[in-house]
Amino acid sequence: MNTQQQIVEVRDLPEMTLAYVRHIGPYKGDPALFEQLFGRLCAWAGPRNLIGKDAEFIVVYHDNPEITAKEKLRISVRLVVPKSTEVSGETGKMTIEKGKYAISRFVLSGSEFQDAWSWMYGTWLPGSGYQPDDRPCFEMYPEEPQNGRFTVDICIPVKQL
């Protein structure tokens, strides 16, 4: 992963209503788990006509894997939905508050995600004039994976120092 030309933009994101499926436990290095979670969410959303060409998929990481025991890590695979969407069963619904986010686009293989997150928090953030805010951090997927590579926007909630 080459971060020399990496651009980070700080911008306001609107409030988002999301339908999700959640996983508790280890996830690092398990692409089959992510495929399963996306599959379950799409199986729920497809018949409800919630997946179109502009569908916005998001993965939210609720815990810091450097602090939380791996069997207690929580992640949610989510889809932006209209506020009025009704959910049931394993599919939940939540809102991410509007606010400022540091956002950087990466094209990554499955093994490079941790490096991208580490670069955002360990290299960019300390010299940015910002600090993390209390809202969840997440990944947005603006397009389908191609040739084993994922285009992902890493989004970190920030506030000024």
C-alpha positions as CSV (number, residue, x, y, z in Angstrom):
1,M,0.0,0.0,0.0
2,N,1.5,3.3,-1.1
3,T,0.3,6.3,1.0
4,Q,2.7,8.9,-0.4
5,Q,0.0,10.5,-2.6
6,Q,-2.8,9.8,-0.1
7,I,-5.3,12.6,0.1
8,V,-7.5,13.1,3.2
9,E,-10.5,15.4,3.0
10,V,-12.3,16.7,6.1
11,R,-16.0,17.3,5.2
12,D,-19.4,17.3,6.8
13,L,-21.5,14.1,6.2
14,P,-25.3,14.2,6.6
15,E,-27.2,12.1,9.0
16,M,-27.6,8.5,7.7
17,T,-30.3,5.9,8.5
18,L,-28.9,2.4,8.2
19,A,-30.2,-1.1,8.2
20,Y,-27.6,-3.6,9.4
21,V,-26.6,-7.1,10.4
22,R,-24.0,-7.5,13.1
23,H,-21.2,-9.9,13.9
24,I,-19.6,-10.3,17.3
25,G,-16.2,-12.1,17.4
26,P,-13.0,-12.1,15.4
27,Y,-13.1,-10.8,11.8
28,K,-9.5,-9.9,10.7
29,G,-8.4,-11.9,7.7
30,D,-11.8,-13.6,7.2
31,P,-13.2,-12.5,3.8
32,A,-15.8,-15.3,3.9
33,L,-17.3,-13.7,7.0
34,F,-17.7,-10.4,5.2
35,E,-19.2,-12.1,2.2
36,Q,-21.7,-13.8,4.4
37,L,-22.6,-10.6,6.2
38,F,-23.1,-8.7,3.0
39,G,-25.1,-11.7,1.6
40,R,-27.4,-11.7,4.6
41,L,-28.0,-8.0,4.4
42,C,-28.6,-8.1,0.6
43,A,-31.0,-11.1,1.0
44,W,-33.1,-8.9,3.4
45,A,-32.8,-5.7,1.4
46,G,-33.3,-7.0,-2.2
47,P,-36.9,-8.0,-1.8
48,R,-37.6,-4.6,-0.2
49,N,-36.2,-2.8,-3.3
50,L,-33.5,-1.1,-1.1
51,I,-30.6,-2.1,-3.4
52,G,-30.3,0.1,-6.5
53,K,-27.3,1.3,-8.5
54,D,-26.7,4.0,-6.0
55,A,-26.8,1.7,-2.9
56,E,-24.4,2.8,-0.2
57,F,-22.8,0.0,1.8
58,I,-21.0,0.7,5.0
59,V,-19.0,-1.4,7.5
60,V,-18.9,0.1,11.0
61,Y,-16.3,-1.0,13.5
62,H,-17.6,-0.6,17.0
63,D,-14.5,-1.5,18.9
64,N,-10.7,-0.9,18.7
65,P,-9.1,-4.3,17.9
66,E,-6.0,-3.2,19.8
67,I,-8.0,-2.9,23.0
68,T,-11.0,-5.2,22.8
69,A,-10.6,-9.0,23.0
70,K,-11.1,-10.5,19.6
71,E,-14.1,-12.6,20.7
72,K,-15.9,-9.4,21.8
73,L,-15.2,-7.3,18.7
74,R,-18.4,-6.0,17.1
75,I,-18.8,-5.0,13.4
76,S,-21.9,-4.1,11.5
77,V,-22.5,-4.4,7.7
78,R,-24.9,-1.7,6.8
79,L,-26.9,-0.2,4.0
80,V,-28.2,3.4,3.8
81,V,-32.0,3.2,3.8
82,P,-34.9,5.7,4.0
83,K,-35.8,6.7,7.5
84,S,-39.2,5.0,7.3
85,T,-37.7,1.6,6.6
86,E,-39.0,-1.1,8.9
87,V,-36.7,-3.9,10.2
88,S,-37.2,-7.2,11.9
89,G,-35.3,-10.3,12.9
90,E,-31.5,-10.1,12.7
91,T,-31.7,-6.9,10.7
92,G,-31.5,-3.8,12.9
93,K,-31.7,-0.1,12.2
94,M,-29.7,2.9,13.5
95,T,-28.7,6.4,12.7
96,I,-25.2,7.8,12.3
97,E,-25.2,11.5,13.3
98,K,-24.2,14.2,10.9
99,G,-20.8,15.8,11.5
100,K,-17.2,16.2,10.3
101,Y,-15.3,13.2,9.0
102,A,-11.8,12.7,7.8
103,I,-12.2,10.7,4.6
104,S,-9.6,9.1,2.4
105,R,-10.1,6.7,-0.5
106,F,-8.0,3.6,-0.8
107,V,-7.8,0.7,-3.2
108,L,-6.8,-2.3,-1.1
109,S,-6.4,-6.0,-1.1
110,G,-8.0,-7.9,1.7
111,S,-4.7,-7.9,3.7
112,E,-4.1,-4.1,3.5
113,F,-7.1,-2.8,5.4
114,Q,-5.3,-2.7,8.8
115,D,-2.4,-0.8,7.2
116,A,-4.8,1.8,5.8
117,W,-6.5,2.3,9.1
118,S,-3.1,2.5,10.9
119,W,-2.0,5.2,8.4
120,M,-5.1,7.3,9.0
121,Y,-4.9,7.1,12.8
122,G,-1.1,6.9,13.2
123,T,0.3,9.1,10.4
124,W,-2.4,11.5,9.2
125,L,-4.4,12.2,12.4
126,P,-1.5,13.3,14.7
127,G,-0.5,16.2,12.4
128,S,-3.9,17.1,11.1
129,G,-5.1,19.6,13.8
130,Y,-8.0,17.2,14.5
131,Q,-8.8,14.6,17.1
132,P,-11.2,11.6,16.9
133,D,-14.8,12.4,17.9
134,D,-17.2,10.0,19.6
135,R,-19.3,9.0,16.6
136,P,-18.5,5.6,14.9
137,C,-15.8,5.3,12.3
138,F,-16.6,3.3,9.2
139,E,-15.8,2.2,5.7
140,M,-17.9,3.2,2.7
141,Y,-17.8,1.1,-0.5
142,P,-18.5,3.3,-3.5
143,E,-18.1,0.4,-6.0
144,E,-18.0,-3.4,-6.3
145,P,-14.7,-5.1,-5.6
146,Q,-12.6,-5.9,-8.8
147,N,-9.8,-8.4,-9.2
148,G,-9.6,-9.0,-5.4
149,R,-9.2,-5.2,-4.7
150,F,-11.6,-3.1,-2.8
151,T,-12.2,0.6,-3.3
152,V,-13.0,2.0,0.2
153,D,-13.5,5.3,1.8
154,I,-12.2,5.2,5.4
155,C,-14.2,7.7,7.4
156,I,-13.1,8.9,10.9
157,P,-15.3,11.3,12.9
158,V,-13.2,14.3,13.9
159,K,-13.3,17.5,15.8
160,Q,-10.7,20.3,16.0
161,L,-8.1,20.2,18.7
